[in-house]
Every structure is written in structure tokens, then in C-alpha cells.
Amino acid sequence: MKRIILLIALVIASGCKSQTNVIDIVTRCNNPNYDDTNGSVYLKDISNIMNPYVGTWKWTSGNREMVLTLIKQTKYHYNSGIDNFYKDRLVGYYVYKENGAIVVNTSADNLMEDYGLNVNLTIDCGGIVGSPFFKDTFRGISYMVSLEMLSPTQMKFKGRMGEGTYPRPRNGTINYLSGTTFPLNMIFTKQ
């Protein structure tokens, strides 16, 4: 009988340790249970704010074209350095063309990386979808980006240089190229 009680106690105790604090990603800033270091927090898109952005989007202007594909990953486990938490996140890739020739293609990116993605968007506490990262891989520059749904089939992409925006070395050589590969203000149409 003692073994049965001990076994039940162990099962209950181990179940308590694996519990997850589910927090709406939009309200995390005001939540006292938000701790991104102990592995017990899941920042969930309870409000489904990411869903309208998921899919393939296209922008064209003259001889230029950009196709942006956004994917929602649910309960992605960040576990790097001191970060240890779960989060719904919006990641993706893009293909940019001029005169039909591919200038940038990030579709081979490993979207399971914790950091260093070329397209990695998040939701701030006010519900705005955008930064932390959108990289112009041709120029080696990272931009701050915000996305705004104009309608169910149109999305505004607005990028800007700002804090955290910096040129990155390519192939061991630092090349500072002025300008951007693609426009920082675009209206995408859902495909």
C-alpha cells in the first residue's frame, strides 16, 4: 500500500513540474507570471492576431517583384542562453526579383532556428505585428518592420532603419552599401 501511495505522489509531483503558464502574447507585458527563463511559460496567440498574416503575399511594381511567405509556428521552444520558454511566432522567407531575375531568395532558411532568421516577426504588447527582425540579405542590413492589415487580402509592409538596425559583414568583408535592395514601404496582396 505504501508503494502505491508513493507512486501516486511521484506522478502528481512530476505533473506539477511540467505545468505551463499560458499567457496571451498580447498581454505578456502586464502579466506577473511572465518569466522567459524557467521553461514554464507559453506565450500563446490566444487572440489569433497572427492568423490574418499567415500565407503567401506578393508585391509588384514595374519590373520588381517580392513574394513574402509567413508561417505561424505554435508553441515553439526557445532554449538558448538564459531564454527557456515557449512562444507562438511568425516566421518566413522572401524572394525578391528584378527583371525576372532572382536578387534575393531566403526560402532555404532553416525556420526552426531560435535566432538569426531573416524573417522573424513578433507581437508587441499593443498588438502590433512587426520587428524584431527583417533582414535585407543582399545588403547585409536588418530593418525594423511593422505589418498592418489593410483588408483580408492586403497588407502594408513598412520598414525603417533604427535602433538595432546595423550592417552585417558578408563573407568576412564589411561592405557598407547605401540604400536598400527592396522598398521599405510596400502593399502586399495575398495570393
Wavefront OBJ file of the C-alpha trace (Angstrom):
o trace
v 0.000 0.000 0.000
v 2.889 2.371 0.808
v 4.329 1.756 -2.682
v 1.035 2.704 -4.336
v 0.786 5.921 -2.325
v 4.427 6.743 -3.084
v 3.872 6.086 -6.797
v 0.773 8.328 -6.861
v 2.672 11.092 -5.051
v 5.551 10.884 -7.555
v 3.174 11.063 -10.527
v 1.403 14.095 -9.050
v 4.703 15.812 -8.226
v 6.149 15.263 -11.694
v 2.905 16.513 -13.258
v 3.129 19.736 -11.279
v 6.617 20.473 -12.582
v 5.570 20.142 -16.211
v 2.705 22.616 -15.991
v 2.878 25.557 -18.334
v 1.711 29.090 -17.637
v -0.221 30.016 -20.787
v -0.134 33.776 -21.334
v -1.709 35.710 -24.200
v 1.219 37.062 -26.215
v -0.506 40.471 -26.465
v -0.819 40.917 -22.694
v 2.511 39.439 -21.581
v 3.954 42.813 -20.512
v 1.358 43.198 -17.779
v 1.435 39.581 -16.595
v 3.248 38.856 -13.313
v 3.702 35.182 -14.340
v 5.810 36.097 -17.380
v 9.252 34.579 -16.865
v 11.127 33.632 -20.012
v 13.915 31.760 -18.207
v 12.380 28.769 -16.409
v 10.665 26.856 -19.264
v 7.186 27.123 -17.762
v 5.788 29.980 -19.879
v 3.923 29.600 -23.172
v 3.259 32.915 -24.934
v 0.228 31.830 -26.949
v -1.546 33.746 -29.692
v -4.859 33.413 -27.847
v -6.237 36.493 -29.625
v -5.335 34.934 -33.019
v -3.692 38.182 -34.041
v -1.141 36.333 -36.224
v -3.622 34.314 -38.287
v -4.507 37.015 -40.855
v -0.798 37.390 -41.727
v -0.188 33.705 -42.448
v 0.164 32.843 -46.123
v 1.892 33.946 -49.303
v 1.913 37.664 -50.142
v 3.060 39.384 -53.323
v 4.158 42.931 -54.179
v 4.919 44.137 -57.702
v 5.990 47.481 -59.118
v 7.174 47.718 -62.718
v 9.941 45.164 -63.166
v 10.304 44.450 -59.436
v 8.521 41.710 -57.506
v 8.681 40.404 -53.956
v 6.925 37.310 -52.636
v 6.767 37.018 -48.842
v 5.659 33.778 -47.185
v 4.687 33.922 -43.500
v 4.195 30.865 -41.298
v 2.828 30.676 -37.760
v 4.745 28.274 -35.546
v 2.814 27.296 -32.443
v 4.462 26.526 -29.128
v 7.961 26.978 -30.497
v 10.516 26.226 -27.765
v 13.177 28.925 -27.330
v 16.022 27.399 -25.359
v 19.218 29.368 -25.847
v 21.380 31.133 -23.278
v 19.085 32.196 -20.447
v 15.970 32.032 -22.656
v 13.798 29.000 -21.960
v 10.134 29.449 -22.897
v 7.521 28.549 -25.496
v 6.022 31.015 -27.922
v 3.798 31.253 -30.968
v 5.814 33.087 -33.582
v 5.548 34.395 -37.122
v 8.499 33.477 -39.319
v 9.031 33.143 -43.029
v 11.060 33.828 -46.093
v 11.031 36.016 -49.179
v 12.064 36.011 -52.821
v 12.882 39.352 -54.450
v 13.226 39.679 -58.243
v 14.154 42.421 -60.701
v 13.523 41.954 -64.421
v 12.574 38.339 -63.688
v 15.991 37.563 -62.177
v 16.183 36.493 -58.537
v 18.156 39.006 -56.485
v 17.430 37.502 -53.046
v 15.937 34.134 -52.142
v 15.730 33.201 -48.447
v 13.413 30.201 -48.972
v 16.174 27.783 -47.942
v 16.360 29.297 -44.434
v 16.051 26.889 -41.523
v 12.885 28.230 -39.888
v 13.480 26.098 -36.795
v 16.380 28.289 -35.597
v 15.949 30.209 -32.346
v 17.704 33.341 -33.603
v 19.323 34.627 -36.775
v 16.308 34.204 -39.055
v 15.897 36.571 -41.988
v 12.166 36.972 -41.354
v 11.211 36.821 -37.680
v 8.253 38.927 -36.607
v 6.603 39.260 -33.227
v 3.712 40.956 -31.486
v 4.371 43.859 -29.177
v 2.278 44.456 -26.094
v -0.016 46.779 -28.019
v -0.812 44.102 -30.586
v 1.326 45.463 -33.443
v 2.924 42.787 -35.629
v 6.450 43.609 -36.679
v 10.068 43.695 -35.571
v 12.375 42.263 -34.202
v 13.977 41.246 -37.484
v 13.600 41.517 -41.201
v 16.929 41.247 -42.990
v 17.970 42.517 -46.380
v 20.393 39.661 -47.002
v 21.786 41.171 -50.209
v 22.959 44.322 -48.431
v 23.529 42.646 -45.074
v 21.216 45.064 -43.234
v 18.487 44.338 -40.700
v 15.375 46.535 -40.589
v 12.686 47.296 -38.088
v 9.406 46.334 -39.781
v 5.729 46.698 -38.972
v 2.914 44.920 -40.770
v -0.603 46.310 -40.940
v -3.639 44.512 -42.321
v -5.460 46.883 -44.686
v -8.056 44.254 -45.643
v -8.238 40.447 -45.584
v -6.264 40.435 -48.854
v -3.927 43.425 -48.462
v -1.120 44.079 -46.001
v 1.105 47.120 -45.581
v 4.801 46.468 -45.027
v 6.702 49.382 -43.526
v 10.392 49.110 -42.769
v 12.832 51.570 -41.322
v 16.344 51.791 -40.076
v 16.517 52.347 -36.381
v 17.860 51.048 -33.131
v 19.114 47.532 -33.665
v 19.494 48.137 -37.408
v 23.020 47.505 -38.488
v 25.107 46.356 -41.431
v 26.381 42.802 -41.111
v 29.639 41.508 -42.549
v 29.231 39.233 -45.567
v 31.927 36.674 -46.369
v 34.298 38.163 -43.804
v 34.410 41.562 -45.516
v 32.421 44.515 -44.258
v 30.677 46.112 -47.225
v 28.659 49.211 -46.476
v 26.176 49.553 -49.318
v 23.932 52.571 -49.350
v 20.222 52.186 -49.918
v 18.088 49.091 -49.715
v 17.595 46.146 -52.047
v 13.816 46.437 -51.927
v 11.479 49.300 -50.965
v 10.707 49.727 -47.294
v 7.093 50.727 -47.944
v 5.083 48.146 -49.884
v 1.484 46.947 -50.160
v 1.336 43.159 -50.459
v -1.631 41.225 -51.858
v -2.466 37.772 -50.512
v -2.064 35.011 -53.088
l 1 2 3 4 5 6 7 8 9 10 11 12 13 14 15 16 17 18 19 20 21 22 23 24 25 26 27 28 29 30 31 32 33 34 35 36 37 38 39 40 41 42 43 44 45 46 47 48 49 50 51 52 53 54 55 56 57 58 59 60 61 62 63 64 65 66 67 68 69 70 71 72 73 74 75 76 77 78 79 80 81 82 83 84 85 86 87 88 89 90 91 92 93 94 95 96 97 98 99 100 101 102 103 104 105 106 107 108 109 110 111 112 113 114 115 116 117 118 119 120 121 122 123 124 125 126 127 128 129 130 131 132 133 134 135 136 137 138 139 140 141 142 143 144 145 146 147 148 149 150 151 152 153 154 155 156 157 158 159 160 161 162 163 164 165 166 167 168 169 170 171 172 173 174 175 176 177 178 179 180 181 182 183 184 185 186 187 188 189 190 191
